[in-house]
C-alpha cells in the first residue's frame, strides 16, 4: 500500500462523512422496493410488477470481487510464483487491492453502485497486525483478515472513505472465514460462531446489508444406509442440528446489527437446497435467509430446480454465475425464475467460466440485465 493510503488509515476514523455515509447505506438497505419508483406495469405469473429501464435494472446489480480476484495483490511465496496468465491479466488491467475495488467497480461496470466483497481480499498485506497468525511446524504463517484487530478497524474505515469517493457501496460479504458451524467438535463450532460475529461487526461498520456464512460440516453430505429395507440417514442429523444452533446464534446477533446472515448453495450440507430450507425453517429468524447461486450445484438437474426452491427465501443477494462446470447455463431461464418470484434484492455477477474474468463478468452482467423485468 502506498504511504498516502497508510496515512489515510491513520486519519480515517476522523472522516467527517463516514457516519452520514453509513446512515444512508442503512436507510437504503431495505431493497429496491422502497425506492418509490413510478414505473409502467407488466405481468409476471399471477403478479403485477413494474417494468424498469435499463438504468434502473443496473441498480439491482453488484460488482463481484471474487470474479476478478486474479487482479488482486496477494502474498507471494518463492516456491509459488505467479502464474503467467495472472501476470498477463494484471498487465492488462493493473493490480488492485480491495481499497481500489470501489473505483474499479465504478469504472468497469458503469451504472452499478453496489459491491459483493470476498472475505479473503480484505486487509493490507504490508501490515501483519491485520491478520491472524498460524503456527505450524515451528513456523508462523499469516492467516486470514481479523476484523477485530485495531489496525483492521482503521482499514475498514479507510475502505468506507474509498466507497464514499467512488459513490459505490458494499451490500454483501461472501465470507469463507467462519468455519465449522456444523462441526461435531464443540470447540471448533464455537470458534466458528465467534469469527462469524466479529465479521458481522465489520459488516455493520462498512454498511453491508448481508453476509454469507458457510454451513461447514462434511464437504460431501453423508450418505444414507439401508435399514429394514428403507434408506435412513442418521449420520447427517448431528450436523444439521449443530448448523441450526449456530445459525440461530448468528441470526440473533446479526438481527441486532441489522445485518442478514445468508446461506448459499456452496458445499457440504448446503449442497442440497432442501438442507438449506431445513436450516432456515428451524432457525425461524427473518435475519437468516438464502443467498442462492445459479451454478453451485452437484448435478445439472439442480441447476434450475434448486434455484427455484431457494429464490423465495432470498431478499438480499443472489449470485448470477457462469462456471466451468456448467458453462452453458441458461442465464435467461435463471433470471426468469427470479422474475416470477418477484425477487427485488441484489444480483452479483460472479463469473467463473475461464478466459478474461473482466470481459466475462461484464457479459454476464449484461445478460442478466437483459433478462430482468
Residue, then its C-alpha position, 0 to 999 in steps of 0.5 A: x500500500x502506498x504511504x498516502x493510503x497508510x496515512x489515510x488509515x491513520x486519519x480515517x476514523x476522523x472522516x467527517x462523512x463516514x457516519x452520514x455515509x453509513x446512515x444512508x447505506x442503512x436507510x437504503x438497505x431495505x431493497x429496491x422496493x422502497x425506492x418509490x419508483x413510478x414505473x409502467x406495469x407488466x405481468x409476471x405469473x399471477x403478479x403485477x410488477x413494474x417494468x424498469x429501464x435499463x438504468x434502473x435494472x443496473x441498480x439491482x446489480x453488484x460488482x463481484x470481487x471474487x470474479x476478478x480476484x486474479x487482479x488482486x495483490x496477494x502474498x507471494x511465496x518463492x516456491x509459488x510464483x505467479x502464474x503467467x496468465x495472472x501476470x498477463x491479466x494484471x498487465x492488462x488491467x493493473x493490480x488492485x487491492x480491495x481499497x481500489x475495488x470501489x473505483x474499479x467497480x465504478x469504472x468497469x461496470x458503469x451504472x452499478x453502485x453496489x459491491x459483493x466483497x470476498x472475505x479473503x481480499x480484505x486487509x493490507x498485506x504490508x501490515x501483519x497486525x491485520x491478520x491472524x497468525x498460524x503456527x505450524x511446524x515451528x513456523x508462523x504463517x499469516x492467516x486470514x483478515x481479523x476484523x477485530x484487530x485495531x489496525x483492521x478497524x482503521x482499514x475498514x474505515x479507510x475502505x468506507x472513505x474509498x466507497x464514499x469517493x467512488x459513490x459505490x457501496x458494499x451490500x454483501x460479504x461472501x465470507x469463507x472465514x467462519x468455519x465449522x458451524x456444523x462441526x461435531x467438535x464443540x470447540x471448533x463450532x464455537x470458534x466458528x460462531x465467534x469469527x462469524x460475529x466479529x465479521x458481522x461487526x465489520x459488516x455493520x461498520x462498512x454498511x453491508x446489508x448481508x453476509x454469507x456464512x458457510x454451513x461447514x460440516x462434511x464437504x460431501x453430505x453423508x450418505x444414507x444406509x439401508x435399514x429394514x429395507x428403507x434408506x435412513x440417514x442418521x449420520x447427517x442429523x448431528x450436523x444439521x442440528x449443530x448448523x441450526x444452533x449456530x445459525x440461530x446464534x448468528x441470526x440473533x446477533x446479526x438481527x441486532x446489527x441489522x445485518x442478514x446472515x445468508x446461506x448459499x448453495x456452496x458445499x457440504x450440507x448446503x449442497x442440497x437446497x432442501x438442507x438449506x430450507x431445513x436450516x432456515x425453517x428451524x432457525x425461524x429468524x427473518x435475519x437468516x435467509x438464502x443467498x442462492x447461486x445459479x451454478x453451485x450445484x452437484x448435478x445439472x438437474x439442480x441447476x434450475x430446480x434448486x434455484x427455484x426452491x431457494x429464490x423465495x427465501x432470498x431478499x438480499x443477494x443472489x449470485x448470477x454465475x457462469x462456471x466451468x462446470x456448467x458453462x452453458x447455463x441458461x442465464x435467461x431461464x435463471x433470471x426468469x425464475x427470479x422474475x416470477x418470484x418477484x425477487x427485488x434484492x441484489x444480483x452479483x455477477x460472479x463469473x467463473x467460466x475461464x478466459x478474461x474474468x473482466x470481459x466475462x463478468x461484464x457479459x454476464x452482467x449484461x445478460x442478466x440485465x437483459x433478462x430482468x423485468 
